[in-house]
Amino acid sequence: MDTLFQPITIKGLTLPNRIVMAPMTRTFSPGGIPTKDVAEYYARRAAAQVGLIISEGTGIARPTSLNHRDIPRFHGERELTGWKQVIDGVHAAGGLMAPQLWHVGAVRAQGSDWPADSDYEGPSGLNAPGAPLGKAMTDEDIADTIAAYASAAADAKRLGFDAAELHGAHGYLIDQFFWAGTNQRSDRFNGPTIAERGRFAAEVIRAVRAAVGPDFPLIIRLSQWKQQDFNARLANTPAEMEAWLQPLVDAGADILHCSQRRFWDPEFEGSDLNFAGWAKKLTGVPTIAVGSVGLNGDFVAAFGGESSQPASLDELTRRLDRGDFDLIAVGRAILQDPHWAVKVRERRTEELMNFETSALASLS
């Protein structure tokens, strides 16, 4: 376990260990405003030796950037006052934190009572290949969205957050530009190559970098799989992956957060490197691996009501020792048990908890 608890410095930010609290959508911010309970939820993890906390997805200032009334927003005076309470509590507990900045794109609401204030928007008004939803973004919509990402990142720095993450994965807006099946545009934000379809993401990153300056760490979360299609792939070869990722690094991304359903799955034939391992090898920047860490069940199954039991961390530590990736994001295990990192560090494996789906119903 030694490597898991070694400090690391990235872009001037020193993390006390390699454990990241993964971003997990929670719907406990009434009207989009984080509460005292939200602040205490994060502070408990900070006090229990999580190296870096990445918040649940938070909406930028665009109509229908979110699809649930109680997912928090990262714009507006009351909303940002709530986030100030969160980051102050995390710092008081000795922790570090980044907000995840989010636009869901053309993705349906999480309930029939969602009071949508505008059409859903995406690159081409498609939720999935051949599945229309909402409207195709105009040039003005795109420019305003890029500006909204930059404004949210600037607010994160102003409030005292230690870094910021852009959600570019799982079939949400940025990912819908990457994915040929949902990007059917005929302008410069599309093209036959992943590098061309990545121009929107690169412009978002450049705008954010200009807003926060050169020294504020910027993370982007990425995935091959989509909630709309678990088998979707953006890059089928290392060369395609490099063409996808390198422009994002060149634009100003410092850390690539590489989402898989199971972190141990190899990304390409002929190597056991996972997505984060290949991303680091191809770009040279630090990476975060994530996907069913510390539990024996796939996280997707949790949404079907399945519980999971603690699993060995041997494969994780083997890959971390080998230098495949730099950080590991832990989701459900830390959601279930705020003290997971402490128990792992102290080898109290017999105290590690099963994940029960009831944990999704509260901010414990």
Protein Blocks (a to p, Z undefined) as FASTA:
>chain_A
ZZmmgccdeehiacfbfcdcddddddfbghhiacfklmmmmmmmmmnopabacddddddd
dehkbccfkbccdedjklmmmmmmmmmmmmmnopacddddddebjaddfbfklccfbdcd
dfkopabghiaghjaddfklmmmmmmmmmmmmmmmmmnopabdcddfeehiaklmmmpmk
lmccfbfkbcjbfklmmmmmmmmmmmmmmmnojmlccdddddfbdfklmkbcfbfbfklm
mmmmmmmmmnopabdcdddfblklcfbghiabdfklmmmmmnopacddeehehiabdfkl
mmnopacddddfklmmmmmmnomambdcdfklmmmmmmlmmmmmnopaklpccddfklmm
pcZZ
